[in-house]
Amino acid sequence: GFFGVIERYRDRMPMEGIDTIVTLGEGSTPLVPAPVLGQVLDAEVYVKVEGANPTGSFKDRGMTMAMSKALADGSKAVVCASTGNTSASASAYASRAHMMPVVLLPQGKIAAGKLAQAVVHGGRIIQVQGNFDDCLTIARDLAANFPVSLVNSVNPYRIEGQKTASFEIVDCLGDAPDIHALPVGNAGNITAYWKGYQEYAADGPATHTPRMFGFQAAGAAPLVLGHDVENPETVATAIRIGKPASGSKALAARDDSNGLISSVTDEQILDAQAFLAAKEGIFVEPASAAGVAGLLALKQSGDLPAGQRIVITVTGNGLKDIDTALSRTELSTEAVEPSTDRVAALLGMH
Ligand SMILES: Cc1ncc(COP(=O)(O)O)c(/C=C/C(=O)C(=O)O)c1O
């Protein structure tokens, strides 16, 4: 029947005090084999397509839990800072729960698709003249001083919901992969995956945990540099974050899993986005391709062991940010009068 991630993994979720589930049927997303990418990486590669969630990103997994808890707490409004996908998801799930979404966005740095989502769901949208980190500081202050629930990934219920992606991967593959690669911004998602894999290895069907490979954009890589980045810059606006709220947890996931957190350039990110679309038929927004870009770079430098089973999470749907995707496309469209012969001729069909 109609179910989301809470119903599917209810016995592993903190349901205390929650009796109404706010859900849009999130989760159960495709785990797509990527043979072309596997060939290049000399690995067995699967892509976890999180853009297939109801609002087009992995945030929905966390939002169903955070919104259900906010409803249980009697909140009338929720607040979040966002680079776009959290606000899109919070707006949808808050509307579903008849709560007022308040979203704080870095002025002028949000992809059009994501802004459109917050607008149509009727969120109170405030563009802050600063970056995501400034927005998060304000959101946390508001939640601390006013009766609104904070639904950023510092909210543990977000992490609880997002860990379900690891469960799905293990349930599908029969065990954990050797390596799990994904983008890292505010670092909630890598924290959630690691938690899920640990839980499933402790008392679930997994016999081991994977190495966590996180990738940041070179212009927004505080976890690689070892210090905050005051003015993060990247075309991958979703991960244009300089002070990751879950940074210490991400470093723990890296160390405890014998993994790594590295950075990739905007060029590498956009090349990976184009590769995925052209060679595997998977269209993701720029930040989502950071994991693919990172693995390609590791292979290039001889730092990727061969023959591994690798899962790469691509975090958001390509439709969120079509301007960036189209900004580089060499392929031009062709116009022709309405005649089959003309079209056939254009296509070289004789
Ligand atoms: C497409 C996409 N890919 C990767 C990330 C990084 O995840 P985290 O490391 O858990 O932050 C985000 C994050 C977005 C926000 O932080 C927000 O929407 O406010 C994203 O939208």
The ligand as a Gaussian input file, in Angstrom:
#p B3LYP/6-31G(d) Opt

LIG

0 1
 C       21.523000      18.074000      -3.737000
 C       22.293000      18.068000      -2.435000
 N       23.374000      17.272000      -2.335000
 C       24.115000      17.247000      -1.200000
 C       23.803000      18.039000      -0.114000
 C       24.693000      17.950000       1.101000
 O       24.038000      17.188000       2.107000
 P       24.503000      17.457000       3.624000
 O       25.967000      17.122000       3.680000
 O       23.657000      16.575000       4.477000
 O       24.259000      18.927000       3.870000
 C       22.685000      18.887000      -0.172000
 C       22.386000      19.736000       1.016000
 C       21.482000      20.733000       0.957000
 C       21.248000      21.600000       2.090000
 O       22.046000      21.681000       3.012000
 C       19.996000      22.382000       2.077000
 O       19.120000      22.101000       1.240000
 O       19.896000      23.311000       2.900000
 C       21.907000      18.898000      -1.353000
 O       20.808000      19.680000      -1.485000

